[in-house]
């Protein structure tokens, strides 16, 4: 059984919600991710932070086989990453 750090677990959960694309330098998140607003208070809307994964965490997860590149012909720095079946199974067993 593989032990993951909390940042790796959150990155794996983020990849489960959708493919990860490069955004700002060394940050990966969903394609066209924007700040969303959720009603936390009764009368105020508060912005929810855009969740992202660092470049280091993405490489660690891909080395473990939990993430894979979608287009192997493209440049690795601009290619999207998706969760593998091994990553989905790990999340199911360790949630």
N, C-alpha and C positions, 0 to 999 in steps of 0.2 A: 504494500500500500504506500503510495506516494504522499508525503506531507507537503502541503503548500502553505506559503506565507499568506497573511490576510490580504496583502495587495494583489497577490496572484489569484486568490479566490474571487476577489471583486472584479478583476480583469476577466476571469473566466465567465462570471455571471454576466458581465457586460457583453462579451462575445456571444453568449447564448441568446441575447436579445436581438442581435443583428451583426452583420459583418463590420469589422473594424477597418477604418480608412485613416490615412495620415492627415492630421489637421495642422496644428502648429508644430514647430520644431520639437521633435522627440515626444510628441503626444499623439495618441491614437484614439479615435472615437467613431461613432456612427456617421455615415455620410450625411451631410447637410444638417448636422446637429445644431440646434439653437436653444437659447434659454427658454424654458417653459415656465408658466405661471400656474401655481396650484393654490387653491383656497385653503390655507392653513388656519387662518383666523376667520372670524365671522364676517368682517367687513373689508378686510385687506387681502390683496393678492401679493404673495411673496415669490420672487423668482427662485426656481430650483436650479442648482448648479449643473453645468454640463459635466457628466461623468466621463473620465478619460483614463487611459492606461499609458504608462510610460514605455519608452522604447525598450528599456532593460527588462521589464516584466513581460512584454510581448515576446522578446527573444527567449526568455526562460521557459515560457509556456509552449513555444513552438519547438524548443529542444526536447521537452518532455513528451511531445506528441499530442498535446491538447489543442493546439491551433495549427492551421495549415494555410499556406498561401493559395489564393484562388487562381491567379494567372501566372504560371511559372515562366512565361515568355517575357513578361514585363519586368521592369526594374524593381528590385526588392524593396527599395525605399519608398516607392509610390504604389506598391501593390496592396490589395486588400487581404485581410486575414479572416478566416472563418473557423468556428469551433469544429473539432472532429468528434467522431462517435466516442472516442476514449475520454474526451473532455466532458461530454454529456453524461456518460456513465459515472465518471468521478463525481460530478455534481449530484447525481441521483443517490449515490452511496453515502456521500458526506454532507448532505444538506443539514 
